[in-house]
Amino acid sequence: MAQEDLEDVYSSFSNRSYATSVFHAELASQKAVKALITALGFEPGKTHRSTVVLKALISGGLVSLEKYLMEKIDKIVSYAIVLEDQGTTPKYR
């Protein structure tokens, strides 16, 4: 599902439909973070801010992985937050 959204990102971007491209990037990011939460053994719930859920699991000490994996998750979260913040912006411009 996230892969389909990524394909839509590339298609929209190449057609100069930038707002649609950002929208699909945000959806792909959201689905990827939810997949990560699920892979870690948790239920992501129904939210458009899945990074908040993941950060809460980490700060609550429920996720403890090797340092390099935690660094990768931290990087994923930082990118996903940027996209979450843009999720609704293009619709209202």
C-alpha positions in Angstrom: 0.0 0.0 0.0 2.7 2.5 0.9 4.5 1.4 -2.3 1.5 2.4 -4.4 1.5 5.8 -2.7 5.2 6.2 -3.5 4.4 5.4 -7.2 1.7 8.1 -7.0 4.3 10.5 -5.6 6.6 10.0 -8.6 3.7 10.2 -11.1 2.2 13.3 -9.5 5.6 15.0 -9.3 6.5 14.3 -12.9 3.1 15.7 -13.9 3.9 18.9 -11.9 1.1 18.2 -9.5 3.1 19.1 -6.4 0.3 19.3 -3.8 -0.9 15.8 -4.8 2.7 14.6 -4.7 3.2 15.9 -1.1 -0.2 14.4 -0.1 0.8 10.9 -1.3 4.3 11.2 0.3 2.6 11.9 3.6 0.3 8.9 3.2 3.3 6.6 2.3 5.2 7.9 5.3 2.2 7.4 7.6 1.7 3.8 6.4 5.4 3.0 6.7 5.6 4.3 10.3 2.4 2.3 11.1 4.1 -0.8 9.6 7.1 -0.2 11.7 5.0 0.0 14.9 3.3 -3.2 13.9 6.6 -4.9 13.2 7.7 -3.9 16.7 4.7 -5.8 18.0 2.4 -3.0 18.8 -1.0 -1.7 17.5 -0.6 1.7 15.8 -4.3 2.6 16.2 -6.2 5.0 14.1 -4.2 8.2 13.9 -2.8 10.6 11.3 0.1 11.2 13.7 1.7 7.8 13.9 5.1 9.3 14.8 3.5 10.4 18.1 2.6 6.8 18.9 6.1 5.5 17.9 7.8 8.3 20.0 5.6 7.4 23.0 6.6 3.7 22.7 10.3 4.6 22.6 10.2 7.2 25.4 8.1 4.8 27.5 10.9 2.3 27.3 8.7 -0.2 25.3 11.1 -0.2 22.3 14.7 -1.1 23.0 16.8 -2.1 20.0 20.5 -2.0 19.1 21.8 1.6 18.9 22.2 1.6 15.1 18.5 0.5 14.7 17.3 3.2 17.1 19.3 5.8 15.2 17.6 4.6 11.9 14.2 4.8 13.6 15.0 8.3 14.9 15.8 9.4 11.3 12.6 7.8 9.9 10.6 9.7 12.6 12.3 13.0 11.8 11.4 12.7 8.1 7.9 11.5 8.8 7.2 14.4 11.2 8.0 16.8 8.4 5.6 15.0 6.1 2.9 14.8 8.8 3.1 18.5 9.2 2.6 19.0 5.5 -0.3 16.4 5.3 -3.1 18.9 5.2 -1.3 22.1 4.1 -1.5 21.6 0.3 -5.2 21.1 0.4 -5.8 24.6 1.6 -3.5 26.6 -0.5 
